[in-house]
């Protein structure tokens, strides 16, 4: 019987460091995507992609893979004003 591949989950080294969108410090690349840090902003790649108003306005070598710091901060600000109706 073949062994199952288990997802490895790691915590980000500094517990104060967490994704600005999902607020988790879990570093699970399969579940959240690679974690990036730029100018004091730490985020998972999938969290960037799945944020509803995020646009990749920069080149791939700007910000976090083209997601600019000002746009990330604006999306965080917008998201904090929303109420979840799930």
N, C-alpha and C positions, 0 to 999 in steps of 0.2 A: 504494500500500500504506500503510495507516495506521500511524502511529508507535505503538510500545508504550509504555504508561505504566510508568515505572520507579519502584520504591519508593525514596524518598530516606531515607537513614539519616544521622543526625547523632549525634555524641557529645555527651554532657552536658558543659557548659562546664568544670566542675571534675572532673578525672579521678578524684578521691577520692569523688565523688558517684556512687552507683550504686544500683540497686534493691535493697532489703533482701531481697527474695525470690529473684530470679533472678541477682542479683549482676552484672548487666551495666550498662554505662554507655551502652548504645545507646538512642537516642531515635528509635524508629521507631513512629510512632503507628498505622500499619496492622497491624503485627506484635504490638506489646506494649500498645497503647492509650496514652492520654495519660499523661505522667509527672507525678506530684504530689509536693509536699514539704510536710510539716506537722510542726512540733515536732521537727525533726531527722530525720524519717523520710522517705526518698525511695522511691517505689514506682511501678511501672506500674499502670495501672488494671486491665488484664487479669490481672496477677499477684494483685491483691487478689481479683478475682472468682473466680479458679481455685484459690485456697487453700482446701483442703477444709473447714476448720472456721471460716472467716471468716463472720461474720454482720454485717449492717448494722443495728446497734443504735441508732444515733443518727439525728437528722434530717439531711437532705441538706446543711445548712449547718454541721454539726458534724464535726470530724475531717477525714477525706478522704472527701467525699461520703457521710457517714454511717458510715463505718468509723472507729471510735474508736481513739485512740492505744493505750490499754491492751489492747484486743482484738488490734490488730496486733502488739504486743509479745508477747502471750501466744501468738499463732499462730507467731511466729518461734521462740519458746522451744520450743514443741511440735514444730515441724518439725525443729529441730536434733537432737532425740532419735530421730528416725525413721531407719531404714536403708532405702535404696532397694533394691528387689528386682527391678528391671527387667532 
